[in-house]
Amino acid sequence: MHTLPLSEFRAHVAAALDLVEQGQTVRILRHGKPVADLVPVAAAARDAQPAWKQAIEPAHLAPADGKTVSQHLIEGRGA
């Protein structure tokens, strides 16, 4: 694990990210106290599609009485 004061991290963000890409963890300190760990993203999480981008499965629900939605609408309109 690499430890960097915040000022050094700010000055060398790209180098810190290079370390993380290589699989290392970078701990960032503020006033000598740890405030954050930069860790590599697991390969599975990196390749996974976010839930909000996944396709929604269409619902295949049939009314209990066997009528279609159109038939219910027509009946509801009094036609």
Biopython code that builds the backbone (N, CA, C, O; Angstrom):
import numpy as np
from Bio.PDB.StructureBuilder import StructureBuilder

atoms = [
    (1, "MET", "N", (0.850, -1.176, 0.000)),
    (1, "MET", "CA", (0.000, 0.000, 0.000)),
    (1, "MET", "C", (0.893, 1.236, 0.000)),
    (1, "MET", "O", (1.894, 1.313, 0.713)),
    (2, "HIS", "N", (0.494, 2.194, -0.824)),
    (2, "HIS", "CA", (1.201, 3.475, -0.879)),
    (2, "HIS", "C", (0.397, 4.493, -0.079)),
    (2, "HIS", "O", (-0.832, 4.504, -0.134)),
    (3, "THR", "N", (1.088, 5.335, 0.655)),
    (3, "THR", "CA", (0.447, 6.370, 1.455)),
    (3, "THR", "C", (0.919, 7.728, 0.969)),
    (3, "THR", "O", (2.119, 7.971, 0.838)),
    (4, "LEU", "N", (-0.045, 8.620, 0.698)),
    (4, "LEU", "CA", (0.292, 9.950, 0.192)),
    (4, "LEU", "C", (-0.441, 11.025, 0.981)),
    (4, "LEU", "O", (-1.639, 10.899, 1.237)),
    (5, "PRO", "N", (0.274, 12.087, 1.370)),
    (5, "PRO", "CA", (-0.437, 13.245, 1.920)),
    (5, "PRO", "C", (-1.301, 13.865, 0.819)),
    (5, "PRO", "O", (-0.996, 13.735, -0.366)),
    (6, "LEU", "N", (-2.352, 14.519, 1.210)),
    (6, "LEU", "CA", (-3.284, 15.095, 0.242)),
    (6, "LEU", "C", (-2.586, 16.019, -0.749)),
    (6, "LEU", "O", (-2.883, 15.982, -1.943)),
    (7, "SER", "N", (-1.668, 16.840, -0.270)),
    (7, "SER", "CA", (-0.976, 17.775, -1.168)),
    (7, "SER", "C", (-0.172, 17.033, -2.230)),
    (7, "SER", "O", (-0.130, 17.451, -3.388)),
    (8, "GLU", "N", (0.465, 15.937, -1.837)),
    (8, "GLU", "CA", (1.242, 15.149, -2.805)),
    (8, "GLU", "C", (0.308, 14.419, -3.768)),
    (8, "GLU", "O", (0.595, 14.306, -4.960)),
    (9, "PHE", "N", (-0.814, 13.924, -3.239)),
    (9, "PHE", "CA", (-1.792, 13.260, -4.099)),
    (9, "PHE", "C", (-2.306, 14.226, -5.167)),
    (9, "PHE", "O", (-2.395, 13.866, -6.341)),
    (10, "ARG", "N", (-2.644, 15.458, -4.757)),
    (10, "ARG", "CA", (-3.135, 16.458, -5.712)),
    (10, "ARG", "C", (-2.110, 16.740, -6.804)),
    (10, "ARG", "O", (-2.458, 16.933, -7.969)),
    (11, "ALA", "N", (-0.853, 16.760, -6.409)),
    (11, "ALA", "CA", (0.205, 17.071, -7.374)),
    (11, "ALA", "C", (0.495, 15.902, -8.311)),
    (11, "ALA", "O", (1.033, 16.096, -9.401)),
    (12, "HIS", "N", (0.137, 14.682, -7.884)),
    (12, "HIS", "CA", (0.500, 13.488, -8.661)),
    (12, "HIS", "C", (-0.687, 12.535, -8.827)),
    (12, "HIS", "O", (-0.542, 11.322, -8.668)),
    (13, "VAL", "N", (-1.842, 13.080, -9.141)),
    (13, "VAL", "CA", (-3.047, 12.254, -9.290)),
    (13, "VAL", "C", (-2.845, 11.168, -10.339)),
    (13, "VAL", "O", (-3.179, 10.009, -10.093)),
    (14, "ALA", "N", (-2.315, 11.514, -11.486)),
    (14, "ALA", "CA", (-2.144, 10.535, -12.569)),
    (14, "ALA", "C", (-1.238, 9.393, -12.131)),
    (14, "ALA", "O", (-1.518, 8.233, -12.436)),
    (15, "ALA", "N", (-0.164, 9.700, -11.427)),
    (15, "ALA", "CA", (0.749, 8.650, -10.959)),
    (15, "ALA", "C", (0.053, 7.751, -9.940)),
    (15, "ALA", "O", (0.263, 6.538, -9.940)),
    (16, "ALA", "N", (-0.774, 8.336, -9.071)),
    (16, "ALA", "CA", (-1.510, 7.536, -8.089)),
    (16, "ALA", "C", (-2.494, 6.605, -8.791)),
    (16, "ALA", "O", (-2.633, 5.442, -8.410)),
    (17, "LEU", "N", (-3.172, 7.113, -9.812)),
    (17, "LEU", "CA", (-4.108, 6.269, -10.556)),
    (17, "LEU", "C", (-3.382, 5.169, -11.320)),
    (17, "LEU", "O", (-3.913, 4.070, -11.478)),
    (18, "ASP", "N", (-2.185, 5.451, -11.789)),
    (18, "ASP", "CA", (-1.383, 4.407, -12.443)),
    (18, "ASP", "C", (-1.108, 3.269, -11.471)),
    (18, "ASP", "O", (-1.194, 2.100, -11.846)),
    (19, "LEU", "N", (-0.778, 3.600, -10.223)),
    (19, "LEU", "CA", (-0.533, 2.566, -9.211)),
    (19, "LEU", "C", (-1.791, 1.732, -8.975)),
    (19, "LEU", "O", (-1.723, 0.507, -8.868)),
    (20, "VAL", "N", (-2.930, 2.399, -8.896)),
    (20, "VAL", "CA", (-4.194, 1.695, -8.667)),
    (20, "VAL", "C", (-4.510, 0.782, -9.844)),
    (20, "VAL", "O", (-4.962, -0.347, -9.649)),
    (21, "GLU", "N", (-4.275, 1.259, -11.062)),
    (21, "GLU", "CA", (-4.509, 0.419, -12.246)),
    (21, "GLU", "C", (-3.624, -0.818, -12.239)),
    (21, "GLU", "O", (-3.992, -1.851, -12.798)),
    (22, "GLN", "N", (-2.469, -0.718, -11.612)),
    (22, "GLN", "CA", (-1.551, -1.856, -11.519)),
    (22, "GLN", "C", (-1.932, -2.800, -10.382)),
    (22, "GLN", "O", (-1.244, -3.793, -10.150)),
    (23, "GLY", "N", (-3.022, -2.501, -9.670)),
    (23, "GLY", "CA", (-3.491, -3.388, -8.615)),
    (23, "GLY", "C", (-3.107, -2.963, -7.212)),
    (23, "GLY", "O", (-3.374, -3.700, -6.262)),
    (24, "GLN", "N", (-2.497, -1.812, -7.049)),
    (24, "GLN", "CA", (-2.062, -1.357, -5.733)),
    (24, "GLN", "C", (-3.139, -0.482, -5.091)),
    (24, "GLN", "O", (-4.018, 0.047, -5.772)),
    (25, "THR", "N", (-3.053, -0.343, -3.780)),
    (25, "THR", "CA", (-3.944, 0.534, -3.038)),
    (25, "THR", "C", (-3.176, 1.786, -2.649)),
    (25, "THR", "O", (-2.016, 1.712, -2.245)),
    (26, "VAL", "N", (-3.827, 2.934, -2.773)),
    (26, "VAL", "CA", (-3.212, 4.205, -2.388)),
    (26, "VAL", "C", (-4.058, 4.811, -1.265)),
    (26, "VAL", "O", (-5.252, 5.051, -1.441)),
    (27, "ARG", "N", (-3.435, 5.054, -0.124)),
    (27, "ARG", "CA", (-4.128, 5.679, 1.009)),
    (27, "ARG", "C", (-3.788, 7.163, 1.015)),
    (27, "ARG", "O", (-2.621, 7.541, 0.917)),
    (28, "ILE", "N", (-4.812, 7.998, 1.130)),
    (28, "ILE", "CA", (-4.631, 9.443, 1.125)),
    (28, "ILE", "C", (-4.802, 9.958, 2.553)),
    (28, "ILE", "O", (-5.756, 9.615, 3.250)),
    (29, "LEU", "N", (-3.843, 10.796, 2.968)),
    (29, "LEU", "CA", (-3.850, 11.344, 4.324)),
    (29, "LEU", "C", (-4.154, 12.838, 4.294)),
    (29, "LEU", "O", (-3.698, 13.561, 3.408)),
    (30, "ARG", "N", (-4.920, 13.281, 5.263)),
    (30, "ARG", "CA", (-5.148, 14.718, 5.467)),
    (30, "ARG", "C", (-4.724, 15.023, 6.897)),
    (30, "ARG", "O", (-5.269, 14.460, 7.846)),
    (31, "HIS", "N", (-3.768, 15.900, 7.045)),
    (31, "HIS", "CA", (-3.210, 16.237, 8.354)),
    (31, "HIS", "C", (-2.716, 14.981, 9.071)),
    (31, "HIS", "O", (-2.852, 14.850, 10.288)),
    (32, "GLY", "N", (-2.142, 14.064, 8.297)),
    (32, "GLY", "CA", (-1.564, 12.850, 8.859)),
    (32, "GLY", "C", (-2.551, 11.747, 9.182)),
    (32, "GLY", "O", (-2.149, 10.688, 9.662)),
    (33, "LYS", "N", (-3.837, 11.966, 8.930)),
    (33, "LYS", "CA", (-4.863, 10.958, 9.235)),
    (33, "LYS", "C", (-5.443, 10.417, 7.935)),
    (33, "LYS", "O", (-5.710, 11.183, 7.010)),
    (34, "PRO", "N", (-5.641, 9.104, 7.858)),
    (34, "PRO", "CA", (-6.209, 8.520, 6.638)),
    (34, "PRO", "C", (-7.640, 9.010, 6.406)),
    (34, "PRO", "O", (-8.468, 9.013, 7.318)),
    (35, "VAL", "N", (-7.907, 9.419, 5.175)),
    (35, "VAL", "CA", (-9.259, 9.865, 4.820)),
    (35, "VAL", "C", (-9.855, 9.073, 3.664)),
    (35, "VAL", "O", (-11.073, 9.056, 3.485)),
    (36, "ALA", "N", (-9.006, 8.416, 2.878)),
    (36, "ALA", "CA", (-9.533, 7.665, 1.735)),
    (36, "ALA", "C", (-8.530, 6.621, 1.285)),
    (36, "ALA", "O", (-7.318, 6.796, 1.415)),
    (37, "ASP", "N", (-9.060, 5.543, 0.759)),
    (37, "ASP", "CA", (-8.252, 4.522, 0.098)),
    (37, "ASP", "C", (-8.714, 4.435, -1.345)),
    (37, "ASP", "O", (-9.906, 4.282, -1.612)),
    (38, "LEU", "N", (-7.778, 4.533, -2.273)),
    (38, "LEU", "CA", (-8.078, 4.289, -3.683)),
    (38, "LEU", "C", (-7.721, 2.841, -3.948)),
    (38, "LEU", "O", (-6.570, 2.435, -3.790)),
    (39, "VAL", "N", (-8.703, 2.073, -4.346)),
    (39, "VAL", "CA", (-8.481, 0.648, -4.572)),
    (39, "VAL", "C", (-8.890, 0.292, -5.994)),
    (39, "VAL", "O", (-9.770, 0.935, -6.567)),
    (40, "PRO", "N", (-8.255, -0.731, -6.570)),
    (40, "PRO", "CA", (-8.637, -1.147, -7.921)),
    (40, "PRO", "C", (-10.057, -1.710, -7.931)),
    (40, "PRO", "O", (-10.501, -2.334, -6.967)),
    (41, "VAL", "N", (-10.743, -1.482, -9.018)),
    (41, "VAL", "CA", (-12.067, -2.060, -9.202)),
    (41, "VAL", "C", (-11.873, -3.506, -9.631)),
    (41, "VAL", "O", (-11.052, -3.794, -10.503)),
    (42, "ALA", "N", (-12.618, -4.407, -9.027)),
    (42, "ALA", "CA", (-12.528, -5.817, -9.402)),
    (42, "ALA", "C", (-12.928, -5.972, -10.867)),
    (42, "ALA", "O", (-13.792, -5.247, -11.360)),
    (43, "ALA", "N", (-12.301, -6.913, -11.555)),
    (43, "ALA", "CA", (-12.557, -7.110, -12.986)),
    (43, "ALA", "C", (-14.036, -7.365, -13.258)),
    (43, "ALA", "O", (-14.582, -6.839, -14.228)),
    (44, "ALA", "N", (-14.689, -8.160, -12.423)),
    (44, "ALA", "CA", (-16.101, -8.466, -12.641)),
    (44, "ALA", "C", (-16.946, -7.202, -12.522)),
    (44, "ALA", "O", (-17.861, -6.991, -13.318)),
    (45, "ALA", "N", (-16.650, -6.370, -11.546)),
    (45, "ALA", "CA", (-17.412, -5.135, -11.364)),
    (45, "ALA", "C", (-17.124, -4.152, -12.491)),
    (45, "ALA", "O", (-18.009, -3.403, -12.905)),
    (46, "ARG", "N", (-15.901, -4.153, -12.982)),
    (46, "ARG", "CA", (-15.514, -3.232, -14.049)),
    (46, "ARG", "C", (-16.249, -3.577, -15.344)),
    (46, "ARG", "O", (-16.604, -2.685, -16.113)),
    (47, "ASP", "N", (-16.476, -4.867, -15.584)),
    (47, "ASP", "CA", (-17.104, -5.308, -16.824)),
    (47, "ASP", "C", (-18.622, -5.400, -16.727)),
    (47, "ASP", "O", (-19.304, -5.506, -17.747)),
    (48, "ALA", "N", (-19.152, -5.360, -15.517)),
    (48, "ALA", "CA", (-20.595, -5.509, -15.335)),
    (48, "ALA", "C", (-21.318, -4.245, -15.778)),
    (48, "ALA", "O", (-20.811, -3.132, -15.640)),
    (49, "GLN", "N", (-22.493, -4.446, -16.305)),
    (49, "GLN", "CA", (-23.306, -3.315, -16.735)),
    (49, "GLN", "C", (-24.123, -2.836, -15.535)),
    (49, "GLN", "O", (-24.688, -3.659, -14.815)),
    (50, "PRO", "N", (-24.198, -1.531, -15.306)),
    (50, "PRO", "CA", (-24.991, -1.037, -14.182)),
    (50, "PRO", "C", (-26.448, -1.454, -14.330)),
    (50, "PRO", "O", (-26.949, -1.615, -15.443)),
    (51, "ALA", "N", (-27.116, -1.626, -13.207)),
    (51, "ALA", "CA", (-28.505, -2.086, -13.224)),
    (51, "ALA", "C", (-29.399, -1.164, -14.048)),
    (51, "ALA", "O", (-30.321, -1.632, -14.715)),
    (52, "TRP", "N", (-29.133, 0.139, -14.005)),
    (52, "TRP", "CA", (-30.005, 1.060, -14.731)),
    (52, "TRP", "C", (-29.835, 0.950, -16.238)),
    (52, "TRP", "O", (-30.665, 1.465, -16.987)),
    (53, "LYS", "N", (-28.764, 0.283, -16.705)),
    (53, "LYS", "CA", (-28.562, 0.108, -18.141)),
    (53, "LYS", "C", (-29.049, -1.255, -18.636)),
    (53, "LYS", "O", (-29.115, -1.489, -19.843)),
    (54, "GLN", "N", (-29.385, -2.144, -17.722)),
    (54, "GLN", "CA", (-29.812, -3.479, -18.121)),
    (54, "GLN", "C", (-31.232, -3.425, -18.683)),
    (54, "GLN", "O", (-32.057, -2.602, -18.285)),
    (55, "ALA", "N", (-31.476, -4.319, -19.606)),
    (55, "ALA", "CA", (-32.791, -4.365, -20.245)),
    (55, "ALA", "C", (-33.858, -4.769, -19.234)),
    (55, "ALA", "O", (-33.619, -5.587, -18.345)),
    (56, "ILE", "N", (-35.020, -4.187, -19.387)),
    (56, "ILE", "CA", (-36.154, -4.538, -18.536)),
    (56, "ILE", "C", (-36.926, -5.649, -19.228)),
    (56, "ILE", "O", (-37.284, -5.541, -20.401)),
    (57, "GLU", "N", (-37.174, -6.705, -18.492)),
    (57, "GLU", "CA", (-37.928, -7.825, -19.045)),
    (57, "GLU", "C", (-39.390, -7.416, -19.210)),
    (57, "GLU", "O", (-39.981, -6.854, -18.288)),
    (58, "PRO", "N", (-39.974, -7.689, -20.367)),
    (58, "PRO", "CA", (-41.386, -7.341, -20.547)),
    (58, "PRO", "C", (-42.278, -8.221, -19.671)),
    (58, "PRO", "O", (-41.995, -9.401, -19.461)),
    (59, "ALA", "N", (-43.335, -7.639, -19.176)),
    (59, "ALA", "CA", (-44.280, -8.387, -18.350)),
    (59, "ALA", "C", (-45.204, -9.192, -19.259)),
    (59, "ALA", "O", (-45.697, -8.686, -20.268)),
    (60, "HIS", "N", (-45.427, -10.423, -18.897)),
    (60, "HIS", "CA", (-46.326, -11.291, -19.659)),
    (60, "HIS", "C", (-47.450, -11.730, -18.728)),
    (60, "HIS", "O", (-47.550, -12.894, -18.340)),
    (61, "LEU", "N", (-48.278, -10.773, -18.389)),
    (61, "LEU", "CA", (-49.369, -11.059, -17.471)),
    (61, "LEU", "C", (-50.678, -11.079, -18.241)),
    (61, "LEU", "O", (-50.958, -10.184, -19.039)),
    (62, "ALA", "N", (-51.464, -12.092, -17.996)),
    (62, "ALA", "CA", (-52.778, -12.193, -18.625)),
    (62, "ALA", "C", (-53.827, -11.937, -17.549)),
    (62, "ALA", "O", (-53.690, -12.416, -16.424)),
    (63, "PRO", "N", (-54.871, -11.187, -17.884)),
    (63, "PRO", "CA", (-55.941, -10.975, -16.906)),
    (63, "PRO", "C", (-56.534, -12.314, -16.477)),
    (63, "PRO", "O", (-56.556, -13.271, -17.250)),
    (64, "ALA", "N", (-57.010, -12.369, -15.247)),
    (64, "ALA", "CA", (-57.539, -13.616, -14.694)),
    (64, "ALA", "C", (-58.746, -14.129, -15.471)),
    (64, "ALA", "O", (-58.976, -15.337, -15.530)),
    (65, "ASP", "N", (-59.521, -13.219, -16.070)),
    (65, "ASP", "CA", (-60.720, -13.661, -16.787)),
    (65, "ASP", "C", (-60.438, -14.026, -18.241)),
    (65, "ASP", "O", (-61.355, -14.420, -18.961)),
    (66, "GLY", "N", (-59.202, -13.905, -18.683)),
    (66, "GLY", "CA", (-58.828, -14.301, -20.031)),
    (66, "GLY", "C", (-59.066, -13.243, -21.094)),
    (66, "GLY", "O", (-58.737, -13.464, -22.259)),
    (67, "LYS", "N", (-59.625, -12.106, -20.726)),
    (67, "LYS", "CA", (-59.873, -11.039, -21.695)),
    (67, "LYS", "C", (-58.607, -10.208, -21.879)),
    (67, "LYS", "O", (-57.763, -10.128, -20.986)),
    (68, "THR", "N", (-58.493, -9.600, -23.041)),
    (68, "THR", "CA", (-57.350, -8.734, -23.306)),
    (68, "THR", "C", (-57.596, -7.360, -22.689)),
    (68, "THR", "O", (-58.720, -7.026, -22.312)),
    (69, "VAL", "N", (-56.550, -6.587, -22.594)),
    (69, "VAL", "CA", (-56.676, -5.224, -22.082)),
    (69, "VAL", "C", (-57.613, -4.425, -22.980)),
    (69, "VAL", "O", (-58.432, -3.645, -22.493)),
    (70, "SER", "N", (-57.494, -4.619, -24.279)),
    (70, "SER", "CA", (-58.371, -3.904, -25.216)),
    (70, "SER", "C", (-59.835, -4.218, -24.945)),
    (70, "SER", "O", (-60.679, -3.322, -24.967)),
    (71, "GLN", "N", (-60.137, -5.480, -24.691)),
    (71, "GLN", "CA", (-61.521, -5.865, -24.417)),
    (71, "GLN", "C", (-62.033, -5.198, -23.141)),
    (71, "GLN", "O", (-63.179, -4.750, -23.091)),
    (72, "HIS", "N", (-61.194, -5.132, -22.117)),
    (72, "HIS", "CA", (-61.591, -4.470, -20.873)),
    (72, "HIS", "C", (-61.826, -2.976, -21.097)),
    (72, "HIS", "O", (-62.767, -2.408, -20.544)),
    (73, "LEU", "N", (-60.981, -2.340, -21.901)),
    (73, "LEU", "CA", (-61.158, -0.916, -22.189)),
    (73, "LEU", "C", (-62.459, -0.659, -22.936)),
    (73, "LEU", "O", (-63.192, 0.276, -22.617)),
    (74, "ILE", "N", (-62.738, -1.489, -23.925)),
    (74, "ILE", "CA", (-63.970, -1.324, -24.711)),
    (74, "ILE", "C", (-65.188, -1.485, -23.810)),
    (74, "ILE", "O", (-66.139, -0.709, -23.899)),
    (75, "GLU", "N", (-65.156, -2.502, -22.936)),
    (75, "GLU", "CA", (-66.276, -2.714, -22.016)),
    (75, "GLU", "C", (-66.409, -1.546, -21.049)),
    (75, "GLU", "O", (-67.521, -1.122, -20.732)),
    (76, "GLY", "N", (-65.282, -1.028, -20.582)),
    (76, "GLY", "CA", (-65.304, 0.086, -19.637)),
    (76, "GLY", "C", (-65.854, 1.363, -20.242)),
    (76, "GLY", "O", (-66.381, 2.216, -19.529)),
    (77, "ARG", "N", (-65.735, 1.496, -21.541)),
    (77, "ARG", "CA", (-66.247, 2.679, -22.235)),
    (77, "ARG", "C", (-67.722, 2.524, -22.595)),
    (77, "ARG", "O", (-68.347, 3.452, -23.108)),
    (78, "GLY", "N", (-68.264, 1.356, -22.324)),
    (78, "GLY", "CA", (-69.677, 1.131, -22.581)),
    (78, "GLY", "C", (-69.999, 0.810, -24.019)),
    (78, "GLY", "O", (-71.146, 0.959, -24.439)),
    (79, "ALA", "N", (-69.029, 0.379, -24.777)),
    (79, "ALA", "CA", (-69.286, 0.076, -26.182)),
    (79, "ALA", "C", (-69.709, -1.360, -26.357)),
    (79, "ALA", "O", (-69.969, -1.795, -27.479)),
]
sb = StructureBuilder()
sb.init_structure("model")
sb.init_model(0)
sb.init_chain("A")
sb.init_seg("    ")
for serial, (resi, resn, name, xyz) in enumerate(atoms, 1):
    if name == "N":
        sb.init_residue(resn, " ", resi, " ")
    sb.init_atom(name, np.array(xyz, "f"), 0.0, 1.0, " ", f" {name:<3s}", serial, name[0])
structure = sb.get_structure()
